[in-house]
Amino acid sequence: MTIEKVTLFIDAQSLYNAIRRAFFSDTDNHVCGQVDPMKLANFICSQPPPGVTRVLNEVRVYSGRPDATKDARTHAAHMKQCVEWSRGGANIITRQLRYPKEWPNLKAQEKGIDVTIAIDFVSFAVDCLHDVGVLVSFDTDLIPAMEFVLKRDAINCHVEVVGLNSSKTPKRRLRVPGYTLYCYWIDASVYGTIADTTDYNL
């Protein structure tokens, strides 16, 4: 039996938005779509390919951080969430949200999150910090980072992804042309086991 170390790279906002579209409606409570990072990691480690045992190396969650002076309530909720997820064992990596001049009529935007994930995803593979990198995102801007790891023969690291299987929307996952990537499919029943139902606004 082969034992492999697994690192999760979770694009928190991408995952949240994708789950909302797959399983919920815009009128559902804002907590619907939240995922507990460690529950997700346990699900992934419990569903390895045949003949493989998976052990968790690290769970890295990437998230935009609201500005406390511009949006104190959202900032406070974000900090509560980060504390809770960190207490559970996740490593939280944040970048300050960027606020357009038209805010709050226009939403604040994440800037640099995809670049940060891409750099970490590649560097972990190059530095042999794990055997498997699981990219938990639906942002196609991350495909070049996946291609880099897959196409370098000197890098002995598996690239895997998470997908959503919903009757409401088509199946979604990141793909790299020419490669078959192992995918951990999340349907509504699986989501129920990994959901974070905490309302951090309270």
C-alpha positions as CSV (number, residue, x, y, z in Angstrom):
1,M,0.0,0.0,0.0
2,T,1.4,3.4,-1.0
3,I,1.2,6.2,1.5
4,E,1.0,9.7,0.1
5,K,1.0,13.1,1.8
6,V,-1.8,15.5,0.6
7,T,-2.0,19.3,0.6
8,L,-5.2,21.1,-0.1
9,F,-5.2,24.5,-1.7
10,I,-8.6,26.0,-1.1
11,D,-9.8,29.0,-3.0
12,A,-12.4,29.9,-0.4
13,Q,-14.5,32.4,-2.4
14,S,-14.4,30.4,-5.6
15,L,-15.6,27.3,-3.7
16,Y,-18.3,29.2,-1.9
17,N,-19.7,30.8,-5.0
18,A,-19.7,27.5,-7.0
19,I,-21.5,25.6,-4.2
20,R,-24.1,28.4,-4.0
21,R,-24.8,28.1,-7.7
22,A,-24.8,24.3,-7.6
23,F,-27.0,23.7,-4.6
24,F,-28.7,26.9,-3.4
25,S,-30.5,30.0,-4.6
26,D,-29.7,33.7,-4.1
27,T,-32.4,33.9,-1.5
28,D,-30.9,31.2,0.7
29,N,-29.2,32.2,3.9
30,H,-25.6,33.4,3.4
31,V,-24.2,30.5,5.4
32,C,-25.4,28.1,2.7
33,G,-22.2,27.4,0.7
34,Q,-19.7,27.6,3.5
35,V,-17.3,24.7,3.8
36,D,-15.4,23.5,6.8
37,P,-11.8,23.1,5.5
38,M,-10.9,20.3,7.8
39,K,-14.1,18.3,7.1
40,L,-13.3,18.7,3.4
41,A,-9.8,17.5,3.9
42,N,-11.0,14.5,5.8
43,F,-13.4,13.7,3.0
44,I,-10.6,13.9,0.4
45,C,-8.2,11.8,2.4
46,S,-10.9,9.1,2.9
47,Q,-11.5,8.9,-0.9
48,P,-8.1,8.0,-2.4
49,P,-7.5,6.2,-5.7
50,P,-7.3,2.4,-5.4
51,G,-4.2,1.0,-3.7
52,V,-3.3,4.3,-2.0
53,T,-3.5,5.5,1.5
54,R,-3.6,9.3,2.0
55,V,-2.4,11.3,5.0
56,L,-3.0,15.0,5.4
57,N,0.0,17.2,5.0
58,E,-1.6,20.7,5.2
59,V,-4.8,22.5,4.5
60,R,-4.2,26.0,3.1
61,V,-7.2,28.3,2.7
62,Y,-6.9,31.5,0.6
63,S,-9.3,34.3,1.3
64,G,-9.8,38.0,0.7
65,R,-9.8,40.1,3.9
66,P,-12.3,42.9,4.3
67,D,-11.1,46.3,5.4
68,A,-12.0,47.0,9.0
69,T,-12.4,50.7,8.4
70,K,-14.6,50.3,5.4
71,D,-16.7,47.3,6.3
72,A,-16.3,46.6,10.0
73,R,-19.1,44.0,10.3
74,T,-17.9,41.9,7.4
75,H,-14.3,42.2,8.7
76,A,-15.4,41.0,12.1
77,A,-17.2,38.0,10.7
78,H,-14.2,37.2,8.5
79,M,-11.9,37.3,11.5
80,K,-14.1,35.0,13.5
81,Q,-14.2,32.6,10.6
82,C,-10.4,32.6,10.3
83,V,-9.9,32.0,14.0
84,E,-12.3,29.1,13.9
85,W,-10.8,27.5,10.8
86,S,-7.3,28.0,12.2
87,R,-8.3,26.5,15.5
88,G,-9.5,23.4,13.5
89,G,-6.0,23.1,11.9
90,A,-6.2,25.0,8.6
91,N,-3.6,27.5,7.5
92,I,-5.3,30.8,6.4
93,I,-3.6,32.9,3.8
94,T,-5.3,36.3,3.2
95,R,-4.9,39.3,1.0
96,Q,-6.7,42.6,1.5
97,L,-9.8,43.2,-0.6
98,R,-9.7,46.1,-3.1
99,Y,-12.6,48.5,-2.9
100,P,-13.7,50.3,-6.1
101,K,-14.6,54.0,-6.0
102,E,-18.2,53.0,-6.5
103,W,-18.2,50.9,-3.3
104,P,-20.6,49.9,-1.7
105,N,-22.7,50.1,-5.0
106,L,-20.0,47.8,-6.5
107,K,-18.6,44.9,-4.5
108,A,-15.1,44.8,-3.1
109,Q,-12.8,42.5,-5.2
110,E,-10.2,39.9,-4.4
111,K,-6.9,40.8,-6.0
112,G,-3.8,38.5,-6.0
113,I,-5.5,35.5,-4.5
114,D,-5.2,33.4,-7.7
115,V,-1.5,34.4,-8.1
116,T,-0.8,33.5,-4.5
117,I,-2.4,30.1,-4.9
118,A,-0.6,29.5,-8.2
119,I,2.8,30.3,-6.7
120,D,2.2,28.1,-3.7
121,F,0.8,25.3,-5.7
122,V,3.9,25.2,-8.0
123,S,6.5,25.8,-5.2
124,F,5.1,23.0,-3.0
125,A,5.4,20.6,-5.9
126,V,8.9,21.8,-6.9
127,D,10.2,21.6,-3.3
128,C,8.7,18.2,-2.8
129,L,6.7,19.3,0.2
130,H,3.9,16.7,-0.6
131,D,3.0,13.9,-2.9
132,V,-0.4,15.2,-3.9
133,G,-1.6,18.7,-4.4
134,V,-5.4,19.0,-4.5
135,L,-6.6,22.3,-6.0
136,V,-10.0,23.3,-4.6
137,S,-11.1,26.0,-7.0
138,F,-13.0,26.6,-10.2
139,D,-10.9,29.5,-11.4
140,T,-9.5,28.7,-14.8
141,D,-6.7,31.2,-14.2
142,L,-5.1,28.5,-12.2
143,I,-4.8,26.0,-15.1
144,P,-1.3,27.2,-16.1
145,A,0.0,26.4,-12.6
146,M,-1.5,22.9,-12.9
147,E,0.1,22.5,-16.4
148,F,3.5,23.5,-15.1
149,V,3.4,20.8,-12.4
150,L,2.0,18.1,-14.8
151,K,4.5,18.8,-17.6
152,R,7.7,18.8,-15.6
153,D,9.0,15.2,-15.5
154,A,11.4,16.2,-12.7
155,I,8.4,16.9,-10.5
156,N,7.0,13.8,-8.9
157,C,3.7,15.2,-7.6
158,H,0.1,14.3,-8.4
159,V,-2.3,17.0,-9.3
160,E,-5.9,16.5,-8.3
161,V,-9.1,18.6,-8.2
162,V,-12.5,18.9,-6.6
163,G,-15.7,18.9,-8.7
164,L,-19.4,19.7,-8.1
165,N,-22.1,17.3,-9.2
166,S,-25.5,18.9,-9.2
167,S,-28.8,18.4,-10.9
168,K,-29.2,22.2,-10.9
169,T,-26.1,23.0,-12.9
170,P,-23.7,21.0,-15.2
171,K,-20.8,19.2,-13.6
172,R,-18.0,21.6,-12.8
173,R,-14.3,20.9,-12.3
174,L,-10.9,22.3,-13.5
175,R,-9.5,20.4,-16.5
176,V,-6.1,20.3,-18.2
177,P,-6.2,19.2,-21.9
178,G,-4.3,16.0,-22.4
179,Y,-4.4,14.9,-18.8
180,T,-6.8,12.8,-16.7
181,L,-7.0,14.3,-13.2
182,Y,-8.4,12.4,-10.3
183,C,-11.5,14.3,-9.1
184,Y,-13.3,14.3,-5.8
185,W,-16.9,14.9,-6.6
186,I,-19.1,16.8,-4.2
187,D,-22.9,16.3,-4.5
188,A,-25.6,17.6,-2.2
189,S,-25.3,14.7,0.2
190,V,-21.5,15.1,0.4
191,Y,-21.8,18.8,0.9
192,G,-24.1,18.1,3.9
193,T,-21.1,16.3,5.6
194,I,-18.6,19.1,5.0
195,A,-20.7,22.2,5.4
196,D,-19.8,25.0,7.9
197,T,-23.2,26.1,9.2
198,T,-21.8,28.7,11.6
199,D,-23.2,32.3,11.1
200,Y,-20.1,34.3,11.8
201,N,-22.1,37.6,11.6
202,L,-23.7,36.8,15.0
